[in-house]
Amino acid sequence: MSTPRDPEEATAGGAPAVAAVPAATRMGAVHLSVADLGRSIAYYESAIGLRVRERDGGRAALGTGGEDLLVLDEEAGARPARGTAGLYHLALLVPQRDDLARWLAHAAREQVPLVGMSDHYVSEAIYLSDPDEHGIEIYWDRPREVWEGQVAERMTTLPLDVGDLLGVLGDPRTEPFEGLAAGTAMGHVHLRVSEVPATAAFYCDALGFGLMAAFGAQALFMSAGGYHHHLGANTWESRGAGQPAAGHATLRRATIVLPSAGDVDRLAGEVQRLGQEPERLDDGSGVLVRDPSGNPVALVAEAGS
């Protein structure tokens, strides 16, 4: 059997589980290192449709308003990281189907290179790769009542019906595009890991995410509150591998946003019981932990909680 090239290119085979992590848990900003900050900003603004919210020296924070979705740190000359643990893709969730259609029409007009386009039953998704080969997904969710409780049985990969998607627009050739829609969120983050069982033990058994679906020992999909997945992990390009060496463009951290500071403390305690000492973030918003593949994950509390 050939190895899927996309993390969702596998019919889900696991079973939903009730997650102990709070149901309101969500994903926050993804922090990446990049070789050339100016190049990356140009790409994320012109191709993706994010906007710089703040820039300070070699760091830039981007989003669509409200909060940061992406934070870029320049590491001049960094090379793409291949065949290692790290980011597989970050996934930007747009509010409505016409937002996804509008973005696709923009990409077609501007000849933005795409990696793939898929219908996953739970969602419709478009895939790209940035100049440092960090993976990106832009997607919208079908209504929750369509797939809730059926993720393991239903989540799959079919070709995206591009004509049907663009058909929601009046004229795709002239549809205005001024950037990703306000309300776009970090829907999920998919990681490259060295092995799946240890990954499941960390995110599901220790942190309390629910296992929504699995593809044998190759990939798994985990969530809070019954969502199809907030976190994905696969070994297709990274089985047995560790973190990339210095000098590579890497995942600096993914962010899990918990409802309260008490939730952060509780999960930090679970990580401590595994023998790892969480690192306090400089801004005091939470802690940084590392999964068994060394992927850095920040546990933070909702602002104002």
N, C-alpha and C positions, 0 to 999 in steps of 0.2 A: 504494500500500500504506500502510495507516495505521501510525503510529508506536506501538510498544509502550509501555505506560504503566509497565511493571515491567521491571527489568533482565533477568529471566529469561523474559520473554514473547517469546522468540525461539528458534526451533529452532537449536541450535548447528550451526555450519557449518564450523568449523575442524578442525584435527587435533591430537591430543596431541603434545607435545614433551617430550623428556627435559630436566628442569630442572637447571641447574648449582647453583642455590641448594641448601643441604643439605636432605635429605628430611625432617628433623625440624623444619624451620622451621614456625612457626605464627603466628597473630595474637594480639595482646595487647590491652591496654586502649585504648579510644577516648576521647579527650579532646574535649569540646565546650564552647563557651560558650553560656550560657543567659541569658535576660532576667531571670528571677526564680528564684533557687535554691530557695527554699521550695516554689514551685509545681512545679518540676521534680522535687524529691525526692518530693513527695507523689504525683506521677504515676508515677515509676519504682518506688516502693514499692507503691502500691495497685493500679495497673493492670498493670504489668509483673511485679512480684514480686521485684525486687532489694531489697537491704538496704544501708543506709548502713554502711560499714565504718570510715569516718573522716570527720570534718567539722572544718574549720579556717577560720573566717571565711567568705569567699565561695567556698570550694572544698569539694566533697564527693566522696568515692570510694565507689562502690557495687559490690556483687558478690553472690555466693551463698556465699562462703567460699573460703578458699585464696588468691585474689589479686583485685586490682581488675579489673573488667570495663569500668567506665565511670567517667570522672572529669569532673565538671561544674564549670565556672568561671563565676561570675556576672558578667555585664556588664549592669548595670541598664538596662532599657529597650531592649535590643538587639532589632532587628526580624528576622523570618525572612528568610533569604537565598534568593531565587528567581532562576532563570535564570543562575546563576553556577557556576563550578567549586566543588567541595567534596564534602560527604558526600551520597551518594544513600541508602544505608542501612547501618547496622551490623547484624550478624546474630548473634543469640544461639542457639547450638547446644545443645539439651537432649539428655541422654544416651539416652532411650528414647522410643518412640512414645507410651506412656501418659503420659509427662511432658507432651508436646505436647497430648494429649487433655485432660489435667487442666487445663492452662492455658486451652484453648479453652472448656471448661465454665465456668471462672471468669469468662472474658471475657463469655460469654453471660449469666451470672447478674448480673454487675455492669454490663452494658451498656457495655462498653469499646468505643469506636468503632474499627472496623477499616477498613483501606484495601483489603485483598484477601486471598484465600486460594487457594493454588495447589499443584498436584502437579507437581513438576519431574522426575519419574522417579527422579532421584538423591536426592530429598528431598521432604518435605511441609512447606509453609511458610505462615505467617500474617504479614500485613503491617500495620503501624500507623504513625502519625505523632505525635510528641510535641508538647507545647504550643508549641515553637519551630519546628515543622515539620521536625525532624530525623527521617529515616526509620528505621524499626526493622523487623527481621525476626526472628521466632521460628520455629525449624525443628528437625527431626530428620533424620538421614541414614538412608536405607535401607542395609542391609548392603553393605559395599564390594564384595563379590563379585558383587552384582547389576549394578553399573555400571562397575567398574574397567576401564579400557581402552576404554570405549565412550562416554565423556562427550560427545564431539563429535557422535556419531550419536544419542545418547539424550536428552540434556538438553533439555527442552522445557517448555511450560506447558500444563497441563490444569486444569480446575476441581477443586478439592479435594473429595474425597468425605467430606463432614462427617459423615454418618451412620456411615460405616464407621470413621472415626477415633474418634468418640465411643463407638462400639460396644465399644471395648476397656475401657470403664469399666462398673462395675456400674450406677450410676445417676448420670448427669451432673448431675442437679439437686441432688444432695446430696454429690457427691464433694468431700472436703476439699481446700482449696488454702491452703497456708501459705507460698507463694512459689515462685519458680523452683527446680528441683531442684538440689541440690548436685552439682557436676560440670559445670554449665552453663559453656560456654566461648564465647569470641568466635570463632565459626566462620569468618566471612569479613567483609570490608568492601568495600562497593561505592561507587565514587567517580563523581562527575560530572567530566568532563574536557572540555577544549576541542577536542581531536582525538585520534583513536585511534592513528594510526601512530606519533606521537611518544611516546605512552603505552606502546605495545608496545616501542619501542626502549629506553625507560628501564627498565621492570620486567622485560622478558624478556631483552633483549640485554645490558644493563648489570648488573642485579641478578641475573639468572639464573633467574627464574621460568619455568615451562613454560607455553606457550600451549595451553590445553585446548580452547577453543572460541571462535569469533568469529562476529559477525553483521555481515558486511561491514565498512564503515568506521564503524559506529554503536556497536558494543559488543564487548568481549572479556572472557574469563574466564581467569585465570592461577592457577597453583598451584605448590606444592612437593610432591615425593614422590608425584605422581599423584593427589592429591585433586581433587575436581571443580572447586573454586576457593576459593582463599584471598583473592583480589583480583578484583573486577570493575570495569569502567570503561565508561561510556557517554557519548554526546554528545546524548542525546535532549532534554535541557533546557538544554544548556550549550555547544553547538557554537560555537567561536570566542570563548567568554567567559573572563574571568579570574576572579580571586578577588573576593569581595564587598568593598565599601567598608567602612570603619570604621563601627561602630554596628550591625552585623548579627550574629546568632547563627551561629557558624561551627564548622567542624571545626578544633580546635586541633592535633590530631595523631591519626593512626592509628599503631598500633605493630606492627612486625614483630619477632617474637622468634626469634633465631637460637641455635643450640646453644652457641656459645662466643664469647668476646671476640675471638678470632682471626677468626671469621667476620664479626663486625661491622667489624673493621679492614679486612678484605679488601674488603667491599662499599663501605665508606667510600672506599677507594682507587679503586674503579671509578667512584664518583660524582665524585671529584676529577678523574679523567681526562676527565670530561665538561665540566670547567671550573667546577664548583660546589664550594665549600668547605663540607663538613659542619660543623654547629654542635654542639659538645659539650653534652650535656644537663647540667643543673645537678646532678643526683644522680650523675653519673659512670657511669650505666648504659649509655650508648651515645651515638649521634649523631642529630641531626635533619637530614633532607634534604628536598628539595622536588622533586616530579615536574614535568614540563614545563608542567602547568597550575597550578603553585604549591601543590598540595596537600601539606601537611606530613606527613611520615612519619618516625617514630622507628625506628631500627635499634638493638635492644638485645639483650643476651645473656641466656640463661636464668639465673635466680637460682642462685648457687652454682656456676656453671660456671667 
